[in-house]
Amino acid sequence: MAMTITLLQLMQMVAGVGINVYVLIAKQRGMPCATETNHVYYALLMYGSYFLLFAKFFHGAYLGQRACRKLE
């Protein structure tokens, strides 16, 4: 169950990065958007850092050597 929740959190961060990259590309192409460019950069920084943190946690908790020892 906890593994599923962590995977969902990772997917949420990937979606957040993807949406903000889309917004950034749309703004660069001149499409109207109510979001400030600075806010998009801050959101990318936030979602990217959260993704790295959740990925590190997931690896350490479920894929690392310690997790393999616990299963045996």
C-alpha positions in Angstrom: 0.0 0.0 0.0 2.7 2.5 0.9 4.6 1.6 -2.3 1.5 2.5 -4.3 1.1 5.8 -2.5 4.8 6.7 -3.2 4.4 5.7 -6.9 1.3 8.0 -7.1 3.2 10.8 -5.6 6.0 10.3 -8.1 3.4 10.4 -10.9 1.9 13.6 -9.5 5.4 15.2 -9.6 5.9 14.0 -13.2 2.5 15.5 -14.2 3.3 18.8 -12.4 6.6 19.1 -14.4 4.9 18.1 -17.6 2.1 20.6 -17.2 4.5 23.4 -16.4 6.8 22.5 -19.4 3.7 22.7 -21.6 2.7 26.1 -20.2 6.3 27.4 -20.7 6.3 26.2 -24.3 2.9 27.6 -25.0 4.0 31.0 -23.6 7.1 31.0 -25.7 5.0 30.3 -28.8 2.8 33.4 -28.0 -0.3 31.6 -26.8 -2.3 33.6 -24.3 -1.8 32.4 -20.7 -2.7 34.0 -17.4 0.4 32.5 -15.7 3.5 34.5 -15.1 6.7 33.0 -16.5 8.4 33.4 -13.1 5.6 31.3 -11.5 6.2 28.5 -14.0 9.9 28.4 -13.2 9.2 28.3 -9.5 6.7 25.5 -10.1 9.3 23.6 -12.1 11.8 24.0 -9.4 9.3 22.8 -6.7 8.0 19.8 -8.7 11.4 18.8 -9.8 12.9 18.9 -6.3 9.9 17.0 -4.9 10.3 14.4 -7.6 13.9 13.9 -6.7 13.1 13.6 -3.0 10.3 11.1 -3.6 12.5 9.1 -6.1 15.3 8.9 -3.5 12.8 7.8 -0.8 11.3 5.2 -3.2 14.7 3.8 -4.1 15.9 3.6 -0.6 12.7 2.1 0.8 11.7 -0.3 -1.9 14.6 -0.9 -4.3 17.8 -0.4 -2.3 19.9 -3.1 -0.7 18.3 -2.6 2.7 14.9 -3.3 1.3 16.1 -6.5 -0.4 17.6 -7.7 2.9 14.3 -7.1 4.7 12.4 -9.2 2.2 14.7 -12.2 2.6 
